[in-house]
Amino acid sequence: MSTHKPVDLDDAVRKLTVPDIRARKRRDGAKPVVCLTAYTVLTARLLDAHTDLLLVGDSLGMVLYGLDSTIAVTMDMMIAHGQAVMRGTKRSCVIVDMPFGSYQESPQIAFRNAARIMKEVGCAGVKIEGGVEMAETVKFLSERGIPVMGHVGLMPQSVNTAGGFKAQGRGDVEAQRIVVDAKAIADAGAFAIVVEGIMEPIARRITDEIDIPTIGIGGSPACDGQILVTEDMAGLFTDFKPRFVKRYMDLGSGLAEAARLYADEVRSGTFPGDEHCFGVVKKTPKHR
């Protein structure tokens, strides 16, 4: 009799790593990187088999908590949701957003907070927003063992200084600034960079001119990968729909309809039935 433990297929799934994502430059023949956001264990389990990278985005502030922006999101919120996503993930590389105020003050403070996220979540890396002004911080973190994903263009944490959620790079000066920002973050050691809400030719140019993968969201089909907020993509978040979002399903309407049917049955007394209860004593029909 064999004493070897049977192979569990789940055990055989190899988790994608930062070097795996770093190597996914399309000009080298790699397939595009598939990315989505995830904030809960259930969502992570549903998405894991289909994605290469799951981002625990600070967009959870707006999607899950009903906040007006990402500014009020805290470290504790990001860590709690990051832990949930890790529990639901076997294959995808998990990256966690650093919230506003956790990394801008100095590279040293950024390292302290990033290290806390890495330790408590067990994720593969962190994401920070910013260009030239954050290059020193990206370099500081990368050299100390913390993989960093960059983010340029439309940066939600800078919504107050930008005057709202507006597409970036409409003029030559602004377009050149975004290109310079992307190159600075790539040169500082980031393993990939999100390019959000910028003019398509700029996203295409950045993708051509830097050696790390670009992950587009309102960028370009030429980017090395794409990301959307899952709740946007699935039609669960319906407060507004950015131009760059494609809704592949309308799960929000389906959930609302399920709730209506449930409410109707509860109010009419048809739910729960005997089959949904324990220890139901069947009444014996009387003989005539």
Stockholm file with secondary structure:
# STOCKHOLM 1.0

chainA/1-288         MSTHKPVDLDDAVRKLTVPDIRARKRRDGAKPVVCLTAYTVLTARLLDAHTDLLLVGDSLGMVLYGLDSTIAVTMDMMIAHGQAVMRGTKRSCVIVDMPFGSYQESPQIAFRNAARIMKEVGCAGVKIEGGVEMAETVKFLSERGIPVMGHVGLMPQSVNTAGGFKAQGRGDVEAQRIVVDAKAIADAGAFAIVVEGIMEPIARRITDEIDIPTIGIGGSPACDGQILVTEDMAGLFTDFKPRFVKRYMDLGSGLAEAARLYADEVRSGTFPGDEHCFGVVKKTPKHR
#=GR chainA/1-288 SS CCCSCCCCHHHHCCCCCHHHHHTCCGGGTCCCEEEEECCSHHHHHHHGGGCSEEEECTTHHHHTTCCSSSTTCCHHHHHHHHHHHHHTCSSSEEEEECCTTSSSSCHHHHHHHHHHHHHHHCCSEEECCBSGGGHHHHHHHHHTTCCEEEEEESCGGGHHHHTSSCCBCCSHHHHHHHHHHHHHHHHTTCSEEEEESBCHHHHHHHHHHCSSCEEEESSCTTSSEEEECHHHHTTCCCSCCCTTCCCSCCHHHHHHHHHHHHHHHHHHTCSSCGGGSSSCCCCCCCCC
#=GC SS_cons         CCCSCCCCHHHHCCCCCHHHHHTCCGGGTCCCEEEEECCSHHHHHHHGGGCSEEEECTTHHHHTTCCSSSTTCCHHHHHHHHHHHHHTCSSSEEEEECCTTSSSSCHHHHHHHHHHHHHHHCCSEEECCBSGGGHHHHHHHHHTTCCEEEEEESCGGGHHHHTSSCCBCCSHHHHHHHHHHHHHHHHTTCSEEEEESBCHHHHHHHHHHCSSCEEEESSCTTSSEEEECHHHHTTCCCSCCCTTCCCSCCHHHHHHHHHHHHHHHHHHTCSSCGGGSSSCCCCCCCCC
//
